[in-house]
Amino acid sequence: MEKLGLFDNRILQSIGALADEMRIQVYAVGGYVRDRFLGKRVKDIDFVVIGNGPLFAEKVAKKLATTDVAVYQKFGTALVKHHGHMLEFVGARAESYRGDSRKPDVVQADLMTDLARRDFTINAIAVSLNAKTYGQIVDPFEGRKDMESGIIRTPLEPEKTFYDDPLRIMRAIRFSCQLQFQIDARTKEGIAKERDRLKIISQERTTDELLKILNAKKPSVGFRLMEETGVLPIIMPEIAALKGVEQIGRYSHKDVFDHTLKVLDNVAKVSEKTELRIAALYHDVAKPATKDFKPGIGWTFHGHDELGAKMLAASGRRLKLPNDMVGYAQKLVRLHLRPIHLVEEGVTDSAIRRLLFLAGEEIDDLMLLCRADITSGNPHRVANHLANFDFLTRRMLEVEEKDRLRRFQPPVRGDEIMRVLGLEPGPMVGKIKKAIEEAILNGDIPNEHDAAYEYLLKIKDEILSSAK
């Protein structure tokens, strides 16, 4: 058997020596082996033990002098943490499944049976750690050949692989997206045939894979694969609904799905923020619901920004996304048309103040989203849009430097308003704060305490008389 020197590793050698002492076989397997072949440095290592995985893990923990070990007897696995490494041990096993569940019945097995049950050939490679065979590669399904060819393929029949564990459907798409590998034709057919099985997977696990796709270097690859295989309507029906172009006479609206994926990729080129990528994915999500045809004008989508923010909230709850992530993305979806309208209607100081106030700390990400939203194939039009945004950015910097609105807080606090006007806590205090805020945004007074306090005294009588 071929041996490979790149698996020379002190921890692996130590674990192999312990296996020899216990007279059992142990192998490095799965993602660690795959990533080492791909030239990546990784700390997390999966091991297959021909025997009792949890018992061996406890012995490993003792040898490495760590007490950070978690044993999951029910699943026959154990996790050992050591100097930043996550070492997971499992006994070689075979699995069988019932149709209504993805929880397998597990029995002990040999190495070949264990490798055959794995998701993809690139993850079904093992490397021996015992001294006599250290570094020997066990690759019964030609996973290294598939890595060299850039192919995602299942070791067994795809339908069985995906039926047994439907989450592998999302993993296939995720690996294709992350590694920029192609899913082979038979495997893709298996995904399409078994896609409905995804409905038995917990939302948390599905969303975890979805976010990994979203955070890939080019996330559009994953979303196109989900659309092609019929997975997208199951996972994100509101995004699947963006597909298609409608034509009336000489007027057509562009495929919102294609446009959205271009925007998503544009954002991915300049930012790793998950919430910004979510905003890109959902910025036009309400266009199908708001589209209207106006003779002589063409297609309109009035209100798709506000409705899109509401749809994102509903999607976030279904997908079980963190509230702060959804709130951040909602804000950008709600505001993504403001800079465009501002450029078209006139870049006044007052309009800029309002944009800065509404966007707050997210103004830079909002402008990134607006730039990413330029997907025209006309270079002249793209250049014009970018020049307009450059001008708007310069003007925002000027107003921000003058008015300090990025972290805007009303310069007169509620307790001060109540003391000056002799008010009790209630809606009137909020209305007064809003009046001061509007005066600042309109440019009637500067964003300073003394000016705001004087304005409060000026409108004091009017406020009190209106409250009676």
Sine and cosine of phi, psi and omega as CSV:
sin_phi,cos_phi,sin_psi,cos_psi,sin_omega,cos_omega
0.00,0.00,0.54,-0.84,0.03,-1.00
-0.93,0.36,0.59,-0.80,0.09,-1.00
-0.90,-0.43,0.41,-0.91,-0.04,-1.00
-0.73,-0.68,0.85,-0.52,-0.06,-1.00
-0.95,0.31,-0.34,0.94,-0.09,-1.00
-0.93,0.37,-0.13,0.99,0.04,-1.00
-1.00,-0.07,0.22,0.98,0.13,-0.99
-0.92,0.39,0.90,-0.44,-0.11,-0.99
-0.41,-0.91,0.75,-0.66,-0.10,-1.00
-0.87,0.50,-0.67,0.75,0.00,-1.00
-0.91,0.42,-0.70,0.71,0.00,-1.00
-0.88,0.47,-0.67,0.74,0.00,-1.00
-0.91,0.41,-0.62,0.78,0.03,-1.00
-0.91,0.42,-0.67,0.74,0.02,-1.00
-0.92,0.39,-0.63,0.78,0.06,-1.00
-0.89,0.46,-0.64,0.77,0.02,-1.00
-0.90,0.44,-0.64,0.77,0.04,-1.00
-0.90,0.43,-0.65,0.76,0.03,-1.00
-0.88,0.48,-0.64,0.77,0.05,-1.00
-0.89,0.45,-0.67,0.74,0.03,-1.00
-0.87,0.50,-0.61,0.79,-0.04,-1.00
-1.00,0.01,-0.04,1.00,0.03,-1.00
0.85,0.52,0.72,0.69,0.11,-0.99
-0.77,-0.64,0.25,-0.97,0.03,-1.00
-0.98,-0.18,0.63,-0.78,0.05,-1.00
-0.64,-0.77,0.58,-0.81,-0.06,-1.00
-0.71,-0.71,0.61,-0.79,0.28,-0.96
-0.98,0.18,0.61,-0.79,-0.14,-0.99
-0.46,-0.89,0.18,-0.98,0.18,-0.98
0.97,0.26,-0.64,-0.77,-0.13,-0.99
-0.87,0.48,-0.56,0.83,0.00,-1.00
-0.89,0.46,-0.74,0.68,-0.01,-1.00
-0.90,0.43,-0.72,0.69,0.01,-1.00
-0.83,0.55,-0.76,0.65,-0.08,-1.00
-0.93,0.36,-0.53,0.85,0.08,-1.00
-0.92,0.39,-0.63,0.77,0.08,-1.00
-0.89,0.45,-0.53,0.85,0.00,-1.00
-1.00,0.09,0.07,1.00,0.07,-1.00
0.99,0.15,0.32,0.95,0.00,-1.00
-0.99,-0.15,0.56,-0.83,0.08,-1.00
-1.00,-0.04,0.81,-0.59,-0.06,-1.00
-0.72,-0.69,0.51,-0.86,0.00,-1.00
-0.97,-0.24,-0.47,0.88,-0.03,-1.00
-0.99,0.13,0.74,-0.67,-0.07,-1.00
-0.76,-0.65,0.75,-0.66,0.09,-1.00
-0.98,-0.18,0.63,-0.77,0.00,-1.00
-0.80,-0.60,0.62,-0.79,0.17,-0.98
-0.94,-0.33,0.80,-0.60,0.01,-1.00
-0.94,-0.33,0.77,-0.64,0.08,-1.00
-0.99,0.11,0.99,0.13,-0.11,-0.99
0.50,-0.87,-0.56,-0.83,-0.08,-1.00
-1.00,0.04,0.97,-0.25,-0.05,-1.00
-0.89,0.45,-0.77,0.64,-0.01,-1.00
-0.88,0.48,-0.64,0.77,0.01,-1.00
-0.89,0.45,-0.69,0.73,0.02,-1.00
-0.90,0.43,-0.63,0.78,0.02,-1.00
-0.87,0.50,-0.66,0.75,0.02,-1.00
-0.90,0.45,-0.61,0.79,0.06,-1.00
-0.92,0.39,-0.63,0.77,0.05,-1.00
-0.88,0.47,-0.72,0.70,0.00,-1.00
-0.85,0.52,-0.67,0.74,0.02,-1.00
-0.90,0.44,-0.67,0.74,-0.01,-1.00
-0.92,0.39,-0.59,0.80,0.00,-1.00
-1.00,0.10,0.00,1.00,0.03,-1.00
0.86,0.51,0.71,0.71,0.07,-1.00
-0.81,-0.58,0.61,-0.79,0.06,-1.00
-0.98,-0.21,0.02,1.00,-0.04,-1.00
-1.00,0.09,0.98,0.19,-0.03,-1.00
-0.71,-0.71,0.71,-0.71,0.04,-1.00
-0.85,-0.52,0.81,-0.59,-0.04,-1.00
-0.94,-0.34,0.75,-0.66,0.02,-1.00
-0.88,-0.48,0.99,0.16,-0.10,-1.00
-0.86,0.52,-0.58,0.81,-0.03,-1.00
-0.85,0.53,-0.58,0.81,-0.03,-1.00
-0.98,-0.22,-0.04,1.00,0.02,-1.00
0.93,0.36,0.51,0.86,-0.02,-1.00
-0.78,-0.62,0.27,-0.96,0.07,-1.00
-0.47,-0.88,0.51,-0.86,-0.03,-1.00
-0.83,-0.56,0.80,-0.60,0.04,-1.00
-0.89,-0.45,0.78,-0.63,0.06,-1.00
-0.96,-0.27,0.76,-0.65,-0.07,-1.00
-0.49,-0.87,0.93,-0.38,0.06,-1.00
0.76,0.65,0.74,0.67,0.05,-1.00
1.00,0.09,-0.08,1.00,0.04,-1.00
-1.00,-0.08,0.64,-0.77,0.13,-0.99
-0.96,-0.29,0.94,-0.34,-0.08,-1.00
-0.95,-0.30,0.92,-0.38,-0.04,-1.00
-0.94,-0.33,0.76,-0.65,-0.06,-1.00
-0.88,-0.48,0.67,-0.74,0.06,-1.00
-0.58,-0.81,0.60,-0.80,0.09,-1.00
-0.97,0.26,0.59,-0.81,0.05,-1.00
-0.85,0.53,0.70,-0.71,-0.13,-0.99
-0.49,-0.87,0.29,-0.96,0.18,-0.98
-0.91,-0.42,0.47,-0.88,-0.06,-1.00
-0.75,-0.66,0.58,-0.82,0.16,-0.99
-0.73,-0.68,0.53,-0.85,-0.16,-0.99
-0.82,-0.57,0.49,-0.87,0.18,-0.98
-1.00,-0.09,0.42,-0.91,-0.11,-0.99
-0.90,0.44,-0.48,0.88,-0.10,-0.99
-0.99,-0.15,0.18,0.98,-0.08,-1.00
-0.51,-0.86,0.48,-0.88,0.10,-0.99
-0.97,-0.23,0.20,0.98,0.07,-1.00
-1.00,0.03,0.89,-0.46,-0.12,-0.99
-1.00,0.08,0.40,-0.92,0.28,-0.96
-1.00,0.06,0.79,-0.61,-0.17,-0.98
-0.90,-0.44,0.70,-0.71,0.13,-0.99
-0.72,-0.69,0.44,-0.90,0.03,-1.00
-0.91,0.41,0.50,-0.86,-0.04,-1.00
-0.47,-0.88,-0.06,-1.00,0.05,-1.00
-1.00,-0.06,0.04,-1.00,-0.08,-1.00
-0.88,0.48,-0.71,0.70,-0.07,-1.00
-0.88,0.47,-0.65,0.76,0.04,-1.00
-0.90,0.43,-0.64,0.77,0.01,-1.00
-0.90,0.43,-0.68,0.73,0.00,-1.00
-0.92,0.39,-0.57,0.82,-0.02,-1.00
-0.91,0.41,-0.47,0.89,-0.04,-1.00
-0.99,0.16,-0.10,0.99,-0.09,-1.00
-0.97,0.23,0.24,-0.97,-0.20,-0.98
-0.94,0.33,-0.76,0.65,-0.10,-0.99
-0.70,-0.72,0.41,-0.91,-0.05,-1.00
-0.86,0.50,-0.55,0.84,-0.02,-1.00
-0.94,0.34,-0.25,0.97,0.05,-1.00
-0.95,-0.30,0.10,0.99,-0.06,-1.00
-0.93,-0.35,0.64,0.77,0.04,-1.00
-0.90,-0.43,0.71,-0.70,0.02,-1.00
-0.86,-0.52,0.47,-0.88,0.06,-1.00
-0.80,-0.61,0.83,-0.56,-0.04,-1.00
-0.93,0.37,0.61,-0.79,0.02,-1.00
-0.90,-0.43,-0.08,1.00,0.07,-1.00
-0.94,0.33,0.53,-0.85,-0.17,-0.99
-0.83,0.56,-0.74,0.68,-0.10,-1.00
-0.92,0.40,-0.47,0.88,-0.06,-1.00
-0.87,-0.50,0.32,0.95,-0.13,-0.99
-0.83,0.56,0.79,-0.61,0.03,-1.00
1.00,0.04,-0.06,1.00,0.04,-1.00
-0.93,0.37,0.67,-0.74,-0.08,-1.00
-0.98,-0.18,0.77,-0.64,0.07,-1.00
-0.92,-0.38,0.93,-0.36,-0.13,-0.99
-0.68,-0.73,0.93,0.36,-0.13,-0.99
-0.94,0.35,-0.30,0.95,-0.06,-1.00
-0.92,-0.39,0.30,0.95,0.08,-1.00
0.84,0.54,0.73,0.69,0.02,-1.00
-0.91,0.41,-0.58,0.82,0.02,-1.00
-0.92,0.39,-0.59,0.81,0.05,-1.00
-0.90,0.44,-0.65,0.76,0.03,-1.00
-0.92,0.39,-0.57,0.82,0.07,-1.00
-0.90,0.44,-0.69,0.73,0.00,-1.00
-0.90,0.43,-0.54,0.84,-0.01,-1.00
-1.00,0.03,-0.16,0.99,-0.03,-1.00
0.93,0.36,0.76,0.65,-0.09,-1.00
-0.85,-0.52,0.69,-0.72,0.18,-0.98
-0.98,-0.19,0.87,-0.50,-0.06,-1.00
-0.57,-0.82,0.53,-0.85,0.01,-1.00
-1.00,0.01,0.54,-0.84,0.03,-1.00
-0.91,0.41,-0.66,0.75,0.01,-1.00
-0.97,-0.23,-0.15,-0.99,0.05,-1.00
-0.84,0.54,0.76,-0.65,-0.05,-1.00
-0.81,0.58,-0.66,0.75,-0.03,-1.00
-0.87,0.50,-0.65,0.76,0.02,-1.00
-0.93,0.37,-0.68,0.73,0.00,-1.00
-0.85,0.52,-0.71,0.70,-0.06,-1.00
-0.99,0.16,-0.47,0.88,0.07,-1.00
-0.92,0.39,-0.70,0.71,-0.01,-1.00
-0.88,0.48,-0.69,0.73,-0.02,-1.00
-0.62,-0.79,1.00,-0.05,-0.07,-1.00
-0.89,0.46,-0.37,0.93,0.03,-1.00
-0.87,0.48,-0.38,0.93,0.03,-1.00
-0.89,0.46,-0.39,0.92,0.08,-1.00
-0.88,0.48,-0.75,0.66,0.02,-1.00
-0.92,0.38,-0.58,0.82,0.01,-1.00
-0.92,0.39,-0.62,0.78,0.04,-1.00
-0.87,0.50,-0.72,0.70,0.00,-1.00
-0.92,0.40,-0.66,0.75,0.00,-1.00
-0.90,0.43,-0.71,0.70,0.01,-1.00
-0.89,0.45,-0.65,0.76,0.04,-1.00
-0.86,0.51,-0.66,0.75,-0.02,-1.00
-0.94,0.33,-0.73,0.68,-0.06,-1.00
-0.94,0.34,-0.70,0.71,-0.09,-1.00
-1.00,0.00,-0.16,0.99,-0.08,-1.00
0.86,0.52,0.68,0.73,0.08,-1.00
-0.98,-0.18,0.37,-0.93,0.09,-1.00
-1.00,-0.05,0.63,-0.77,0.14,-0.99
-0.99,0.10,0.81,-0.59,-0.08,-1.00
-0.93,0.37,0.34,-0.94,-0.19,-0.98
-0.86,0.51,-0.71,0.70,-0.02,-1.00
-0.90,0.43,-0.64,0.77,0.01,-1.00
-0.91,0.40,-0.64,0.77,0.02,-1.00
-0.91,0.42,-0.62,0.79,0.07,-1.00
-0.88,0.47,-0.64,0.77,0.01,-1.00
-0.90,0.44,-0.62,0.79,0.06,-1.00
-0.88,0.48,-0.73,0.68,-0.03,-1.00
-0.89,0.46,-0.63,0.77,-0.04,-1.00
-0.94,0.33,-0.58,0.82,-0.11,-0.99
-0.97,-0.25,0.19,0.98,-0.13,-0.99
-0.87,0.49,-0.52,0.85,-0.01,-1.00
-0.91,0.42,-0.36,0.93,0.04,-1.00
-0.91,0.42,-0.30,0.95,0.03,-1.00
-0.87,0.50,-0.37,0.93,-0.06,-1.00
-0.92,0.39,-0.29,0.96,0.01,-1.00
-1.00,0.00,-0.10,0.99,-0.01,-1.00
-0.99,0.13,0.60,-0.80,0.03,-1.00
-0.89,0.46,0.56,-0.83,-0.02,-1.00
-0.88,0.48,-0.60,0.80,-0.03,-1.00
-0.87,0.50,-0.68,0.73,-0.04,-1.00
-0.95,0.32,-0.63,0.77,0.04,-1.00
-0.90,0.44,-0.71,0.71,-0.01,-1.00
-0.90,0.43,-0.58,0.81,0.05,-1.00
-0.86,0.52,-0.71,0.71,0.04,-1.00
-0.93,0.38,-0.63,0.78,0.00,-1.00
-0.87,0.49,-0.67,0.74,0.00,-1.00
-0.93,0.37,-0.53,0.85,0.07,-1.00
-0.92,0.40,-0.61,0.79,0.08,-1.00
-0.91,0.42,-0.72,0.69,-0.02,-1.00
-0.87,0.49,-0.53,0.85,-0.06,-1.00
-1.00,-0.05,0.13,0.99,0.04,-1.00
-0.94,0.34,0.24,-0.97,-0.02,-1.00
-0.87,0.49,-0.63,0.77,0.04,-1.00
-0.75,-0.66,0.99,0.13,-0.13,-0.99
-0.89,0.45,-0.38,0.93,-0.02,-1.00
-0.85,0.52,-0.49,0.87,0.00,-1.00
-0.85,0.53,-0.72,0.70,-0.01,-1.00
-0.92,0.39,-0.65,0.76,-0.02,-1.00
-0.94,0.33,-0.56,0.83,0.06,-1.00
-0.92,0.38,-0.63,0.77,0.04,-1.00
-0.90,0.44,-0.66,0.75,0.04,-1.00
-0.89,0.46,-0.61,0.79,0.00,-1.00
-0.94,0.34,-0.68,0.73,-0.04,-1.00
-0.90,0.43,-0.57,0.82,-0.09,-1.00
-1.00,-0.07,0.00,1.00,0.00,-1.00
0.98,0.18,0.19,0.98,0.01,-1.00
-0.98,0.21,-0.57,0.82,-0.12,-0.99
-0.86,0.50,-0.69,0.73,0.03,-1.00
-0.88,0.48,-0.41,0.91,0.02,-1.00
-0.99,0.17,-0.65,0.76,-0.09,-1.00
-1.00,0.06,-0.71,0.70,-0.07,-1.00
-0.63,-0.77,0.97,0.26,-0.06,-1.00
-0.86,0.51,-0.52,0.85,-0.02,-1.00
-0.93,0.37,-0.48,0.88,0.06,-1.00
-0.99,0.17,-0.62,0.78,0.06,-1.00
-0.87,0.50,-0.53,0.85,-0.03,-1.00
-0.93,0.37,-0.19,0.98,0.00,-1.00
-0.98,0.22,-0.23,0.97,-0.08,-1.00
-0.96,0.29,0.71,-0.71,0.12,-0.99
0.87,-0.50,0.46,-0.89,0.02,-1.00
-0.82,-0.57,0.73,-0.69,0.02,-1.00
-0.94,-0.35,0.69,-0.72,-0.08,-1.00
-0.87,-0.49,0.76,-0.65,0.16,-0.99
-0.75,-0.66,0.92,-0.38,-0.06,-1.00
0.87,0.49,-0.79,-0.62,0.01,-1.00
-1.00,-0.03,0.05,1.00,-0.05,-1.00
-0.98,-0.18,0.79,-0.62,0.12,-0.99
-0.68,-0.73,0.52,-0.86,0.12,-0.99
-0.97,-0.23,0.60,-0.80,-0.07,-1.00
-0.90,0.43,0.43,-0.90,0.04,-1.00
-0.88,0.48,0.93,-0.37,-0.09,-1.00
-0.92,0.39,-0.50,0.87,0.03,-1.00
-0.90,0.44,-0.77,0.64,0.02,-1.00
-0.88,0.48,-0.70,0.72,0.02,-1.00
-0.87,0.50,-0.70,0.71,-0.03,-1.00
-0.87,0.49,-0.67,0.74,-0.01,-1.00
-0.93,0.37,-0.54,0.84,0.09,-1.00
-0.91,0.41,-0.68,0.74,0.03,-1.00
-0.89,0.45,-0.69,0.73,0.01,-1.00
-0.86,0.50,-0.71,0.70,0.03,-1.00
-0.91,0.41,-0.62,0.79,0.05,-1.00
-0.87,0.49,-0.68,0.73,0.04,-1.00
-0.91,0.42,-0.67,0.75,-0.03,-1.00
-0.88,0.47,-0.44,0.90,0.02,-1.00
-0.94,0.34,-0.42,0.91,-0.13,-0.99
-0.87,-0.48,-0.15,0.99,-0.04,-1.00
-0.49,-0.87,0.61,-0.79,0.08,-1.00
-0.99,-0.16,0.07,1.00,-0.04,-1.00
-0.93,0.37,0.85,-0.52,0.00,-1.00
-0.88,0.47,-0.67,0.74,-0.07,-1.00
-0.92,0.40,-0.52,0.86,0.06,-1.00
-0.95,0.32,-0.59,0.81,0.05,-1.00
-0.93,0.37,-0.60,0.80,0.07,-1.00
-0.89,0.45,-0.67,0.74,0.04,-1.00
-0.87,0.49,-0.66,0.75,0.04,-1.00
-0.89,0.46,-0.66,0.75,-0.03,-1.00
-0.92,0.40,-0.54,0.84,-0.10,-0.99
-0.96,-0.27,0.03,1.00,-0.16,-0.99
-0.89,0.45,-0.49,0.87,0.02,-1.00
-0.91,-0.42,0.36,0.93,-0.14,-0.99
-0.89,0.46,-0.43,0.90,-0.04,-1.00
-1.00,-0.02,0.09,1.00,-0.01,-1.00
-0.88,0.47,-0.67,0.74,0.04,-1.00
-0.86,0.51,-0.58,0.82,-0.04,-1.00
-0.98,0.19,-0.34,0.94,-0.08,-1.00
-0.92,-0.38,0.00,1.00,-0.08,-1.00
-0.92,0.40,0.64,-0.77,0.00,-1.00
-0.51,-0.86,0.60,-0.80,-0.01,-1.00
-0.97,-0.23,0.82,-0.57,0.04,-1.00
-0.93,-0.36,0.92,-0.39,0.01,-1.00
-0.81,0.58,0.73,-0.68,0.00,-1.00
1.00,0.10,-0.24,0.97,0.00,-1.00
-0.91,-0.42,-0.72,0.70,-0.04,-1.00
0.93,-0.38,-0.47,-0.88,-0.08,-1.00
-0.99,0.11,0.67,-0.75,0.09,-1.00
-0.79,-0.62,0.39,-0.92,-0.03,-1.00
-0.66,-0.75,0.77,0.63,-0.09,-1.00
-0.88,0.47,0.75,-0.67,0.05,-1.00
0.99,0.13,0.13,0.99,-0.04,-1.00
-0.94,0.35,-0.34,0.94,0.04,-1.00
-0.94,0.34,-0.75,0.66,-0.02,-1.00
-0.93,0.36,-0.71,0.70,0.03,-1.00
-0.90,0.44,-0.60,0.80,0.02,-1.00
-0.87,0.49,-0.65,0.76,0.04,-1.00
-0.89,0.46,-0.62,0.79,0.02,-1.00
-0.94,0.35,-0.65,0.76,0.03,-1.00
-0.90,0.43,-0.60,0.80,0.03,-1.00
-0.89,0.46,-0.63,0.78,0.03,-1.00
-0.87,0.49,-0.70,0.72,0.01,-1.00
-0.91,0.41,-0.67,0.75,0.03,-1.00
-0.90,0.44,-0.65,0.76,0.01,-1.00
-0.87,0.50,-0.63,0.77,0.04,-1.00
-0.92,0.40,-0.68,0.73,-0.02,-1.00
-0.91,0.41,-0.67,0.74,-0.03,-1.00
-0.99,0.17,-0.14,0.99,-0.01,-1.00
0.87,0.50,0.71,0.70,0.08,-1.00
-0.99,0.15,0.46,-0.89,0.04,-1.00
-0.86,0.51,0.64,-0.77,-0.05,-1.00
-0.86,0.51,-0.64,0.77,-0.03,-1.00
-0.92,0.39,-0.57,0.82,0.04,-1.00
-0.91,0.42,-0.70,0.71,0.00,-1.00
-0.91,0.41,-0.69,0.72,0.00,-1.00
-0.87,0.49,-0.66,0.75,0.03,-1.00
-0.88,0.47,-0.76,0.65,-0.03,-1.00
-0.91,0.41,-0.62,0.78,0.05,-1.00
-0.84,0.55,-0.71,0.71,-0.04,-1.00
-0.85,0.52,-0.69,0.73,-0.01,-1.00
-0.94,0.35,-0.64,0.77,0.03,-1.00
-0.89,0.46,-0.68,0.73,-0.03,-1.00
-0.90,0.43,-0.52,0.86,-0.11,-0.99
-0.98,-0.22,-0.03,1.00,-0.22,-0.98
-0.92,0.40,-0.30,0.95,0.05,-1.00
-1.00,-0.03,-0.28,0.96,-0.09,-1.00
-0.85,0.53,-0.76,0.65,0.00,-1.00
-0.87,0.49,-0.59,0.80,0.01,-1.00
-0.91,0.41,-0.73,0.68,0.01,-1.00
-0.89,0.45,-0.61,0.80,-0.02,-1.00
-0.89,0.46,-0.68,0.73,0.02,-1.00
-0.89,0.45,-0.66,0.75,-0.05,-1.00
-0.95,0.32,-0.58,0.82,-0.12,-0.99
-1.00,-0.07,-0.26,0.97,0.01,-1.00
0.83,-0.56,0.79,-0.61,-0.09,-1.00
-1.00,0.02,0.97,0.25,0.02,-1.00
-1.00,0.06,0.37,-0.93,0.04,-1.00
-0.86,0.52,-0.66,0.75,-0.02,-1.00
-0.88,0.47,-0.70,0.71,0.00,-1.00
-0.90,0.43,-0.63,0.77,0.02,-1.00
-0.91,0.41,-0.67,0.74,0.04,-1.00
-0.83,0.55,-0.70,0.71,-0.03,-1.00
-0.91,0.42,-0.64,0.77,0.03,-1.00
-0.90,0.44,-0.72,0.69,0.02,-1.00
-0.89,0.47,-0.64,0.77,0.00,-1.00
-0.91,0.42,-0.72,0.69,-0.04,-1.00
-0.93,0.36,-0.64,0.77,-0.06,-1.00
-0.99,0.16,-0.56,0.83,0.00,-1.00
0.84,0.54,-0.73,-0.69,-0.04,-1.00
-0.92,0.39,-0.25,0.97,-0.04,-1.00
-1.00,-0.01,0.14,0.99,-0.06,-1.00
-0.87,0.49,-0.62,0.78,-0.01,-1.00
-0.91,0.41,-0.67,0.74,0.04,-1.00
-0.93,0.38,-0.57,0.82,0.05,-1.00
-0.88,0.47,-0.68,0.73,0.00,-1.00
-0.94,0.35,-0.55,0.83,0.10,-0.99
-0.88,0.47,-0.69,0.73,0.02,-1.00
-0.89,0.45,-0.66,0.75,0.00,-1.00
-0.90,0.44,-0.66,0.75,0.03,-1.00
-0.92,0.39,-0.65,0.76,0.01,-1.00
-0.90,0.43,-0.42,0.91,-0.05,-1.00
-0.96,0.28,-0.11,0.99,0.03,-1.00
-1.00,0.06,0.98,-0.19,-0.06,-1.00
-0.86,-0.52,0.27,0.96,-0.02,-1.00
-0.88,0.47,0.55,-0.84,0.08,-1.00
-1.00,0.07,0.01,1.00,-0.01,-1.00
-1.00,-0.08,0.95,-0.31,-0.06,-1.00
-0.85,0.53,-0.59,0.81,-0.01,-1.00
-0.91,0.42,-0.69,0.73,0.01,-1.00
-0.91,0.42,-0.67,0.75,0.03,-1.00
-0.87,0.50,-0.72,0.70,-0.01,-1.00
-0.87,0.48,-0.65,0.76,0.02,-1.00
-0.90,0.44,-0.71,0.70,0.01,-1.00
-0.88,0.47,-0.72,0.70,-0.01,-1.00
-0.90,0.44,-0.63,0.77,0.04,-1.00
-0.89,0.45,-0.65,0.76,0.05,-1.00
-0.89,0.46,-0.67,0.74,0.02,-1.00
-0.93,0.36,-0.56,0.83,0.08,-1.00
-0.88,0.47,-0.69,0.72,0.02,-1.00
-0.89,0.45,-0.70,0.71,0.01,-1.00
-0.88,0.48,-0.65,0.76,0.01,-1.00
-0.89,0.46,-0.68,0.74,0.04,-1.00
-0.88,0.47,-0.68,0.73,0.00,-1.00
-0.91,0.41,-0.61,0.79,0.04,-1.00
-0.90,0.43,-0.63,0.78,0.04,-1.00
-0.89,0.45,-0.64,0.77,0.02,-1.00
-0.90,0.44,-0.74,0.67,-0.02,-1.00
-0.93,0.38,-0.64,0.77,0.02,-1.00
-0.88,0.48,-0.69,0.72,0.00,-1.00
-0.89,0.45,-0.59,0.81,-0.04,-1.00
-0.98,0.18,-0.66,0.75,-0.17,-0.99
-0.95,-0.31,-0.16,0.99,0.04,-1.00
0.79,0.62,0.85,0.53,-0.08,-1.00
-0.98,-0.20,-0.07,1.00,-0.05,-1.00
-0.86,0.51,-0.68,0.73,0.02,-1.00
-0.93,-0.37,0.77,0.64,-0.15,-0.99
-0.88,0.48,0.79,-0.62,0.20,-0.98
-0.73,-0.69,0.70,-0.71,0.03,-1.00
-0.79,0.61,0.79,-0.61,-0.10,-1.00
-0.93,0.36,-0.25,0.97,0.10,-1.00
-0.94,-0.35,0.87,-0.50,-0.06,-1.00
-0.98,0.20,0.32,-0.95,-0.02,-1.00
-0.88,0.48,-0.63,0.78,-0.01,-1.00
-0.92,0.40,-0.53,0.85,0.03,-1.00
-0.94,0.34,-0.65,0.76,0.04,-1.00
-0.87,0.49,-0.69,0.72,-0.01,-1.00
-0.90,0.43,-0.62,0.78,-0.01,-1.00
-0.93,0.38,-0.71,0.71,-0.05,-1.00
-0.92,0.39,-0.65,0.76,-0.10,-1.00
-0.99,-0.14,-0.06,1.00,0.00,-1.00
0.91,0.41,0.60,0.80,-0.03,-1.00
-0.99,-0.13,0.43,-0.90,0.18,-0.98
-1.00,-0.01,0.36,-0.93,0.06,-1.00
-0.83,0.56,0.67,-0.74,-0.01,-1.00
0.22,-0.98,-0.06,-1.00,-0.07,-1.00
-0.85,0.52,-0.53,0.85,-0.05,-1.00
-0.87,0.49,-0.59,0.80,0.01,-1.00
-0.88,0.47,-0.67,0.74,0.03,-1.00
-0.90,0.44,-0.62,0.78,0.02,-1.00
-0.90,0.43,-0.61,0.79,0.00,-1.00
-0.93,0.37,-0.69,0.72,0.05,-1.00
-0.86,0.51,-0.63,0.78,0.02,-1.00
-0.91,0.42,-0.63,0.78,0.02,-1.00
-0.90,0.45,-0.66,0.75,0.03,-1.00
-0.91,0.40,-0.66,0.75,0.02,-1.00
-0.86,0.51,-0.72,0.69,0.00,-1.00
-0.89,0.45,-0.62,0.78,0.02,-1.00
-0.89,0.46,-0.62,0.78,0.03,-1.00
-0.93,0.37,-0.73,0.69,-0.04,-1.00
-0.91,0.40,-0.53,0.85,0.04,-1.00
-0.98,0.22,-0.19,0.98,-0.03,-1.00
1.00,0.10,0.20,0.98,0.01,-1.00
-0.94,0.33,-0.56,0.83,0.05,-1.00
-0.68,-0.73,0.45,-0.89,0.05,-1.00
-0.96,0.28,0.30,-0.96,-0.01,-1.00
-0.99,0.15,0.93,0.38,-0.05,-1.00
-0.66,-0.75,0.50,-0.87,-0.05,-1.00
-0.88,0.48,-0.75,0.66,-0.09,-1.00
-0.88,0.47,-0.67,0.74,0.00,-1.00
-0.91,0.41,-0.65,0.76,0.01,-1.00
-0.92,0.38,-0.60,0.80,0.00,-1.00
-0.92,0.39,-0.67,0.74,0.05,-1.00
-0.90,0.44,-0.62,0.78,0.03,-1.00
-0.91,0.42,-0.63,0.77,0.04,-1.00
-0.87,0.49,-0.70,0.71,0.03,-1.00
-0.90,0.43,-0.58,0.82,-0.03,-1.00
-0.91,0.42,-0.63,0.77,-0.06,-1.00
-0.99,-0.14,0.11,0.99,-0.07,-1.00
-0.82,0.57,-0.80,0.60,-0.08,-1.00
-0.89,0.45,-0.68,0.74,0.00,-1.00
-0.87,0.49,-0.68,0.73,-0.01,-1.00
-0.90,0.44,-0.74,0.67,-0.05,-1.00
-0.91,0.42,-0.62,0.79,-0.01,-1.00
-0.94,0.35,-0.56,0.83,-0.01,-1.00
-0.96,0.29,-0.35,0.94,-0.01,-1.00
-0.99,0.17,-0.27,0.96,-0.06,-1.00
-0.98,0.18,0.00,0.00,0.00,0.00
